[in-house]
Amino acid sequence: MNKIELENLIEKSGIKIKSPRIIKGIGDDAAVIKINDDLVAIKTIDVFTPIIDDPIIQGKLTACNVTSDIYAMGAVDILGVLVFLAIDSKMPLKISSDLLKGFQEFCEKEKTTIIGGQTIQNPWPLIGGEATGICKIDNVIYSTGVKLNDILVLTKPLGIQPIMAAYRIVRDDNNEFMDYVYEIIDKKELRASEKLAIESMTKSNKPVAEVFQKVPVHAATDITGFGLIGHTEEMLVNETKIDIEITKMPIFKGALGVSELCSYGLEEGRAAETAGGFLISVAPDHLDNLISELKRNNVNPHIVGKAIPGSGKVKISKKVEMHEIKVV
């Protein structure tokens, strides 16, 4: 799907979205709606197909993905979550129940809860949700606002798409690509990367949002379906004097090789992520404080780039460092 398809469809439909209460709508990580002079509601929705067999883990990573857009905007208080579940009528009830169980377990750790939702019958499973957060109007962080000389910090590693592809390939002993995967990464190392990927996808981004309340940043966005480059490009919308250069990419072991095998484009920053980390644009004067506060909140940040003079483009440095991580 083209990343601006919804925007194009709304434009072509002739729909006019106008309201004095809408501060930010389509184009950012979430919608920002004015409640009063001090508070805003932040709303987002996300739905996708399951990527892992364990339904409880799938439920948790889905809830992590749904809530991340709220946290990316700087809110730390989520009022409630609506869950969406599409299932085949032949799916065992245990699987459906465990999907919801995992979803709710994650929500409870975030001090929020499922408050309703919708289930439908569908030939293939889908799971997602809608989250509503609340935030002081002055604390909202937008995806745009990068300043010249800013440093770009990423809070989770990259490579979910290739690692989960490898996971699906090797679980089937008859898969013709299994030998190719094991030429790239051995079984033990792959299991370790899978474990780290799952840990990353189920690790809340709330601690990062909490740091936003302490350290000023210029912009932030979560790295998900459009990959590092796609979401970084969104940070430069309407920007004509600044480029962002990516100089380092923290990745899971084996992810680069599997990406090349499957043509996901991780080396170009184009591989899709799920429940990814935040890309944060911060002034050099606040960088050390940001890094320190993130680490204090059990976040492992990576300096991945910088804002340089340019024309609104994102580019991967010719000398980009591909750094294989050991912890998330």
N, C-alpha and C positions, 0 to 999 in steps of 0.2 A: 504493500500500500504506500502510495506517495505520502510523504510526511505532512503535506499541506492539503490533503484531499478533503478533509472535513471543511476546512476554510473555503476551498474552491466550491464544494457542493452548496454550502450556505450562500455563497455569493451568487452562484448560478440559479439558485432557487428563488432569489429575489427577497429572501428573508432579511429583515432589518432588525438587528439586535441592538436595541437602545433602551437604556435605563440609567437614571442618575445614580443608582446604587451600585452599578457595575464599575469597579475601579480597574479591573483587569479581567479580560475574557479569554477567548481563543488565542493561542499563541504563546502562553506561558505554561508552567507546569500545572497550574490549577487556577480556577477562577477566584477572584477576590471581590467580595460583595460587602459594601458598607452597611454596618448595623447602626452605628451612631458615630459621633465625632471621635470616639476613642477606639472602637472595636470593629473588626471585620470578620466575616465568615469566609472560610477558604474551602472550596469544594472541588473534588476530583473523582474520576471514575476510570477503572481499568479492568479489562477482561482479556483472558488469553487461554490457550490450550495448555493442559498439563504437560510438564516436561520431565517429570520423574515418577517412578512407579509407586513409591510409598505415599499413600494419600494424606497421611498426617503431615509429613514434610511438605508435600505440595500445598496443603492448606496454609501452612505457616509462611512459605515463601510468597504465596499469593497475597496474603495479608500484608507482608512486608512491602511488596511491590505497590499495593494500593495506598498504603499510608505514606510511602516515601514522598509523593508529590506534596503532601501537606507539610511535611518536615522541610522539604526543599524551599518552601516559601517562608520559613522561619517560625512557623507555629509549632508549639509543643503540646498543645491541648486538643485532642481529638474528641469531639462530643459523642460520636457514634459512627458505626459502619453498617451499611446495607450490603448484604452478600448476594451474589448472583451465582446460580449453579444450573448448568444445563447438563442433563444426563440421559443416557439411553435407558429405556424402560427395563432392559435386560441386565443392567448393571447391578451387581449385588448391593443390597442396602448398606452393608458394612463399609463399602468403599465410599459411598456418598456421605455416610455419617462421619467417617474418619476425615474426609476433606473438610467438613464443617468443624469438626473437633480441632483439627490443626489450626484452622483459620481463627477460631475463638481463643485457643491457647495463646496465639501470638497477640491478639487484641488485648487479652487480659494483662499480659506483661507490659503493654503500652498504656495501661490504666484506662482502657476504653472497652467497648463491647459491641457485638452484633446487636443491632436494634430492629432488624427486619430484613427484608430482601425479596427475592423472587427465584422460583425454580421453574424450569421448563423441561420438556422432553426434547431430546436432540440426538441425531445419530452418533455424534461424537461429543465427548465431554468438553465443557467450557467452565471456567471458574473465574470470578472476579468480584468487584465490589465498588461501592461508592462511599467515600469518607468525607466527613465535614469537620473542619477544625475551626478554632477561634483564636484570634490573635490581636494584640494591640496594633493599631494602624501604622504606628511608627516603627514597628518591629518587622514588618513584612520585607522579605528579600525577593527580588525579582531575578529572572534569568538574564536580563540585559542590564547594562550599566558598567561594563568593563572599562577600566581606565588605562591609559598609556603607562607602561612600566609595571603594571600589575603582575603578580606571580600567580600561576594556576596550580591549585592543589587538588589532588584526587584522593578520596577516602576509602576506596575499595579497588582491588585489582580487576583487570580486564581478562576476557577469554571465556566467559560463561558459555557462549554458543558452541565453540569447538569442543570444550570439555564435555558438555552434555551430549554433543553428537557422538563423541567417543564412547561415552557411557551407554548410549543406545546401540551402537555398533557391536560392542564386545559382549553385551548381555545375550546376544543371539549367536550361539556357537557356529551357526551355519552362514553367518554374514560374510560375504565375499571380501569385505573391506577390513575384516578383523586383523588379518596378518599385516596389512599396511599400517594400521594404528600401532601395533606392537613393534613395528620397525622404528616408529617415532618415539614411543615411550613404553617402558616395560610395565607389566601388570601391577607390580607393587607401587610404582611411581604414579600410575594412572589412578589407582585407588586413593592414593594420598591427594592427588589433585581433585578428584571427585569430592572427597571429604571436605577439602578447603572450599570448593565451589559451593557446596550445600551450606557450609557454615556462613559463607559470604552472603548467599541469597536469603538466609534466615536471620541475619544480623541487622537489627533495627538501625535506622538512620536518625532516630530521635536524639542520640547523644551529640550528633553534629548540630542539629537544630538548637540544642541547649547551648552550645558554644557560640552560636550566632547571637545569643542574648548578651554575651560577654565581650565578644570581639567584633568590631565593625568590619564588614566585608562589602564589596561593591556589587557582586552578583553571584548567583549559584544556581545550579540545575542538577537533576539526577540523571545519571547515564543509564539509559535503558534501551529500548528497541531500535533507536536510530544510531546506536554506537557512539563512540567517543567523538568522532568527527561531526556526525549529524547534530548532536546536542551542542557541541561547541559552536557550530555554525549558528545555532539559534541564539547564542549569547551575543552574536555580532549583528543581529538583525538591525537594519537601518544604520549600521556603523560604516563610515566611509574613510576613516583615518587611522584605524587600528587593525592589525592582523594578530592572530594568536599562533604562536609557533609551539608545537608539541616536541619536547626534547627528550622525554622519557615516558615509557609505557610499562607499568607494573603488570605482569601477566602470570597466569598459572603455568606451572611446568607442563610442557607438552602441548600447550594451547596453540603456539605459533605453528608447529608442524602439522597439527590436525587441521588448523585453519587453511594452510596451504593445500592440504589434501582435499579439503571440501570446498575450497574457494570462498571462504567467508570474509577475507579481507582484513583480518585482525591487524596485520602489519601496516595497513592503511588507516586503522582506527575505525573500520566500517562494520566489524562484527557486532551483532546484536548482543545486548546484555539484558539480564533479568534481575530486578531488585538490586541494581548496581549502586555504586557510591555516588557521592556528590562531587561535582567539579566546581571549585570555589575560586573566585577572582578576588584577590586581596592585595592591598597596597603593601609595598616592601616594608614599610615601617611597622606594619602589624603582623608580618609573616611569622616571626619568632613566637609571638604571643599566641597566634592561631595554632601553630604546630604544638606548642606546649599544652594548650587547653584541650586540643583534640586527643593527645596522648593521655592526658589526665582522665579523659572520659572514655578510655579504652578503645580509641580509634587509631588506626595506623595510617597516617597520611603520607602521601607521596607528592613531591614537587614535580610536576609534569610539563610545565611550559611557562611561557611569558607573553605579555602583550607588548607588541613592538609596532613601530610606525608602519602603516600599510594602507589597505583599501577595503578592509572588511572581510578578509579571507582567513581561512584556517589552513595551516600547512604542517606536514610532518617534517621535522628536521632531517637532513640527509645523514646526520650523525646520531639519529634517535637511539637511545639506549633501551633495549628490550630486557627488562629486569624481572627475572623469575622470583616470585615471592615464596616465603615459607610460612607466613602467618597472615591472617586477614584481620 
